[in-house]
Amino acid sequence: MTKETTIDPDCLKKLNRDGLLSLSSEMIPDIYDRVKVQRFREREGDSTKLKYLRVLVIAIQAHNSILKDEQLEDIEHRLAALEEDDHTYN
């Protein structure tokens, strides 16, 4: 038995910082609305949802770390190019 998988082209788009912020901005009110009630009552599926939310947070943190690394590499390349131009003119 084989299972066909389809890849949604939208999921392959690279998220930028605004995309990550948007994603976490959707998650935070959802969690807050759930726990701000005067008397919290656990619902079926809460523990499963929390597990997925933890994974989502870890994925957002990892993605943000990669974005920071890319940004640092870009700054390093731009600085090296500026230094090269400076040495060329002097």
C-alpha positions as CSV (number, residue, x, y, z in Angstrom):
1,M,0.0,0.0,0.0
2,T,1.5,3.3,-1.0
3,K,0.5,6.7,0.1
4,E,0.7,9.6,-2.3
5,T,1.9,12.9,-0.9
6,T,1.4,16.2,-2.5
7,I,3.5,19.2,-1.7
8,D,1.7,22.5,-1.3
9,P,3.8,25.1,-3.2
10,D,2.9,27.7,-0.5
11,C,4.6,25.6,2.2
12,L,7.8,25.8,0.2
13,K,8.0,29.6,0.4
14,K,10.7,30.9,2.6
15,L,9.4,32.6,5.7
16,N,11.0,36.0,6.6
17,R,10.9,37.6,10.0
18,D,7.5,39.2,9.2
19,G,6.2,35.7,8.4
20,L,7.5,34.3,11.6
21,L,6.1,37.2,13.6
22,S,2.7,36.7,11.9
23,L,2.8,33.0,12.7
24,S,3.6,33.5,16.4
25,S,1.2,36.4,16.6
26,E,-1.6,34.0,15.6
27,M,-0.5,31.5,18.2
28,I,-0.2,33.8,21.2
29,P,-3.8,35.1,21.3
30,D,-5.1,31.6,20.8
31,I,-3.2,30.3,23.8
32,Y,-4.0,33.4,25.9
33,D,-7.7,33.2,25.1
34,R,-7.7,29.6,26.2
35,V,-6.1,30.2,29.6
36,K,-7.4,33.7,30.6
37,V,-10.7,32.4,31.9
38,Q,-11.4,32.5,35.6
39,R,-11.6,28.8,35.9
40,F,-9.5,26.7,33.5
41,R,-10.9,23.4,32.4
42,E,-8.8,21.0,30.5
43,R,-10.4,19.8,27.2
44,E,-9.8,16.6,25.3
45,G,-6.9,17.2,23.0
46,D,-5.3,20.0,25.0
47,S,-2.2,17.9,25.7
48,T,-1.8,17.0,22.1
49,K,-2.2,20.6,21.0
50,L,0.4,21.7,23.5
51,K,2.9,19.2,22.1
52,Y,2.4,20.6,18.6
53,L,2.6,24.2,19.9
54,R,6.0,23.3,21.6
55,V,7.2,21.9,18.3
56,L,6.0,25.0,16.4
57,V,7.8,27.3,18.9
58,I,11.1,25.3,18.5
59,A,10.7,25.4,14.7
60,I,10.1,29.2,14.8
61,Q,13.2,29.6,17.0
62,A,15.3,27.4,14.6
63,H,14.1,29.3,11.6
64,N,14.8,32.6,13.1
65,S,18.3,31.5,14.0
66,I,18.9,30.5,10.4
67,L,17.6,33.9,9.3
68,K,20.0,35.6,11.7
69,D,22.9,33.6,10.3
70,E,21.9,34.5,6.7
71,Q,21.8,38.2,7.7
72,L,25.2,38.0,9.3
73,E,26.7,36.3,6.3
74,D,25.2,39.1,4.1
75,I,26.7,41.8,6.4
76,E,30.1,40.1,6.3
77,H,30.0,39.9,2.5
78,R,29.0,43.6,2.2
79,L,31.7,44.6,4.7
80,A,34.3,42.6,2.8
81,A,33.2,44.3,-0.5
82,L,33.4,47.7,1.1
83,E,36.9,47.0,2.5
84,E,38.0,45.7,-0.9
85,D,36.7,48.9,-2.5
86,D,38.5,51.0,0.1
87,H,41.8,49.2,-0.5
88,T,41.3,49.6,-4.3
89,Y,40.9,53.3,-4.0
90,N,43.7,53.9,-1.6
